Amino acid sequence: MKDKSKEFWEERYSDEEYIYGKDPNVFFRTELGKLNPNSILLPADGEGRNAVFAAKTGWDVTAFDLSKAGKAKAIELAERNDVEINYEVTSAQEFDSHIKFEVIALIYAHFNAEDRPGIHNHLLQFLKPGGILIFEAFSKKQLDYNSGGPKEQAMLFSKEELRNEFSGLTIKYLEELEIEQNEGKYHKGKSCVLQMIGEKN
């Protein structure tokens, strides 16, 4: 879950502990391991667990989030792991870059429903032709679970919505799965998620 208000995320990330843990998302880690390290963009990356993992495995990392508190924890985690990441404090709508990335990873980036298609379209302009999108987020069925995520159905995903919002990609993999999460205190227990790999046409 990545988008309510700036104040919400500042408060949540001001917690002393890493609330989603320090280890990378399992799907992200697995899929990134299949690719040769290059440039990667991590929107809404919060406390930096995925950005730091990517940097440790040789990727040139750009990440951003709304939260200054999130950035501070991400930079601290990077320093502890002796890596560097480029981390900006910005919204997804306002993010800009002269770089075209080999990979974009959207990991639990739940934006407001009315803004989401525009945000996805905006971010995909920063993906190179032939570049890869790695995506994992909560399915609409997550409302039947008690393991985290937005409580508004419109902020959750269906396969059809993903196909529509990422129509500029060739979908290589798209599955709805029940998984066991252990990502800090806010993503814990049985969950229903959507995982997708897409390639830019």
C-alpha positions as CSV (number, residue, x, y, z in Angstrom):
1,M,0.0,0.0,0.0
2,K,1.7,3.2,-1.2
3,D,-0.6,6.1,-1.5
4,K,-2.9,7.9,0.8
5,S,-1.5,11.1,2.0
6,K,2.0,12.3,2.5
7,E,1.2,12.8,6.2
8,F,0.0,9.2,6.5
9,W,3.3,7.8,5.2
10,E,5.5,10.3,7.1
11,E,3.8,9.0,10.3
12,R,4.0,5.3,9.3
13,Y,7.7,5.5,8.3
14,S,8.6,7.5,11.4
15,D,8.3,4.2,13.4
16,E,11.7,3.3,14.7
17,E,11.5,-0.2,13.2
18,Y,11.4,-1.0,9.5
19,I,7.7,-1.6,9.3
20,Y,7.9,-3.7,6.1
21,G,11.1,-5.4,7.1
22,K,14.7,-5.0,5.7
23,D,14.5,-8.0,3.4
24,P,13.4,-7.6,-0.2
25,N,10.0,-8.8,-1.5
26,V,10.3,-12.5,-2.4
27,F,8.9,-12.1,-6.0
28,F,11.0,-9.1,-6.7
29,R,14.1,-10.8,-5.5
30,T,13.4,-13.9,-7.6
31,E,12.6,-12.1,-10.8
32,L,15.5,-9.6,-10.5
33,G,17.8,-12.6,-10.1
34,K,16.9,-13.7,-13.6
35,L,18.2,-10.5,-15.2
36,N,21.6,-8.9,-15.8
37,P,22.1,-5.9,-13.5
38,N,21.5,-2.6,-15.2
39,S,19.4,0.4,-14.4
40,I,16.2,0.1,-12.2
41,L,13.5,2.4,-11.0
42,L,11.6,1.7,-7.8
43,P,8.6,3.9,-7.4
44,A,7.0,4.3,-3.9
45,D,9.8,2.3,-2.4
46,G,9.3,3.4,1.2
47,E,12.0,2.4,3.6
48,G,14.2,1.1,0.7
49,R,14.4,-2.7,1.3
50,N,14.0,-3.5,-2.4
51,A,16.3,-0.6,-3.6
52,V,19.1,-1.7,-1.2
53,F,18.8,-5.3,-2.3
54,A,19.0,-4.3,-6.0
55,A,22.1,-2.2,-5.3
56,K,23.7,-5.0,-3.4
57,T,23.3,-7.2,-6.4
58,G,24.9,-4.7,-8.8
59,W,22.0,-2.7,-10.1
60,D,22.1,1.1,-10.6
61,V,19.2,2.1,-8.5
62,T,16.8,5.1,-8.6
63,A,14.0,5.1,-6.1
64,F,11.4,7.5,-4.8
65,D,8.6,8.0,-2.3
66,L,6.4,10.7,-0.9
67,S,8.0,10.4,2.6
68,K,11.1,12.1,3.9
69,A,11.1,9.6,6.8
70,G,11.1,6.8,4.3
71,K,14.1,8.2,2.5
72,A,16.0,8.7,5.7
73,K,15.5,5.0,6.6
74,A,16.4,3.9,3.1
75,I,19.6,5.9,3.1
76,E,20.5,4.5,6.5
77,L,19.8,0.9,5.3
78,A,22.0,1.5,2.2
79,E,24.8,2.8,4.3
80,R,24.6,-0.2,6.6
81,N,24.9,-2.4,3.5
82,D,27.7,-0.3,2.0
83,V,25.8,0.5,-1.2
84,E,24.6,3.7,-2.8
85,I,21.1,4.4,-4.1
86,N,19.6,7.5,-5.7
87,Y,16.5,8.3,-3.7
88,E,14.2,11.2,-4.4
89,V,11.3,12.5,-2.3
90,T,8.5,13.1,-4.9
91,S,5.1,11.9,-5.9
92,A,4.6,9.4,-8.8
93,Q,2.9,12.1,-10.9
94,E,5.8,14.5,-10.4
95,F,8.7,12.1,-10.8
96,D,10.9,12.9,-13.8
97,S,14.1,11.5,-15.1
98,H,16.4,11.8,-18.2
99,I,17.2,8.1,-17.7
100,K,15.3,5.3,-19.5
101,F,15.4,2.3,-17.2
102,E,15.9,-1.4,-18.0
103,V,13.6,-2.4,-15.2
104,I,10.7,-0.7,-13.3
105,A,9.5,-2.6,-10.2
106,L,6.1,-1.7,-8.7
107,I,5.9,-3.6,-5.4
108,Y,2.7,-2.8,-3.4
109,A,2.4,0.5,-5.1
110,H,-1.3,1.1,-4.5
111,F,-2.2,4.5,-5.8
112,N,-5.6,6.2,-5.6
113,A,-7.9,4.5,-8.2
114,E,-8.7,7.7,-10.1
115,D,-5.0,8.6,-10.5
116,R,-3.7,5.1,-11.1
117,P,-4.0,4.7,-14.9
118,G,-2.4,8.1,-15.4
119,I,0.4,7.3,-13.0
120,H,1.1,3.9,-14.6
121,N,1.2,5.6,-18.1
122,H,3.5,8.3,-16.8
123,L,5.9,5.8,-15.2
124,L,6.1,3.6,-18.3
125,Q,7.6,6.4,-20.3
126,F,10.7,5.9,-18.3
127,L,11.0,2.2,-19.3
128,K,13.2,1.4,-22.3
129,P,11.7,-0.5,-25.2
130,G,12.3,-4.2,-24.3
131,G,12.5,-3.2,-20.7
132,I,10.8,-5.3,-17.9
133,L,8.1,-4.4,-15.4
134,I,8.1,-6.4,-12.2
135,F,4.8,-6.1,-10.4
136,E,3.3,-7.4,-7.2
137,A,0.3,-6.0,-5.3
138,F,-2.8,-7.0,-3.5
139,S,-5.7,-8.5,-5.4
140,K,-9.3,-7.3,-4.8
141,K,-9.8,-10.6,-3.0
142,Q,-7.4,-9.3,-0.3
143,L,-10.4,-7.8,1.4
144,D,-11.3,-11.3,2.6
145,Y,-7.9,-11.5,4.4
146,N,-6.5,-9.7,7.4
147,S,-2.9,-9.4,6.5
148,G,-2.5,-5.9,5.2
149,G,-3.2,-3.6,2.3
150,P,-5.8,-1.0,1.4
151,K,-9.3,-1.4,2.7
152,E,-10.8,0.3,-0.4
153,Q,-11.6,-2.2,-3.2
154,A,-10.9,0.4,-5.8
155,M,-7.2,0.6,-4.7
156,L,-6.8,-3.2,-5.1
157,F,-6.2,-4.9,-8.5
158,S,-7.8,-7.4,-10.8
159,K,-6.2,-9.1,-13.8
160,E,-8.4,-7.2,-16.2
161,E,-7.3,-3.9,-14.7
162,L,-3.7,-4.8,-15.0
163,R,-4.1,-5.8,-18.7
164,N,-5.9,-2.5,-19.4
165,E,-3.6,-0.2,-17.4
166,F,-0.4,-1.8,-18.9
167,S,-1.7,-2.3,-22.4
168,G,1.7,-1.0,-23.7
169,L,3.4,-4.1,-22.3
170,T,3.5,-7.7,-23.5
171,I,2.4,-9.7,-20.5
172,K,4.8,-12.5,-19.9
173,Y,3.3,-13.7,-16.7
174,L,0.2,-12.8,-14.8
175,E,-1.2,-14.8,-11.8
176,E,-3.5,-14.3,-8.9
177,L,-2.0,-16.3,-5.9
178,E,-2.6,-17.0,-2.2
179,I,0.8,-16.5,-0.5
180,E,2.1,-16.4,3.0
181,Q,3.6,-13.0,3.7
182,N,6.2,-12.1,6.3
183,E,7.1,-8.5,5.4
184,G,7.3,-6.6,8.7
185,K,4.2,-6.0,10.8
186,Y,1.9,-4.6,8.1
187,H,2.3,-7.5,5.5
188,K,1.9,-10.6,7.6
189,G,0.0,-13.9,7.0
190,K,-2.0,-15.4,4.2
191,S,-2.6,-12.9,1.4
192,C,-4.1,-12.8,-2.1
193,V,-1.8,-11.0,-4.5
194,L,-1.4,-10.4,-8.2
195,Q,2.1,-11.0,-9.7
196,M,3.0,-9.8,-13.2
197,I,6.0,-9.6,-15.5
198,G,5.6,-7.4,-18.6
199,E,7.9,-6.4,-21.4
200,K,7.7,-3.0,-23.1
201,N,6.8,-3.2,-26.8
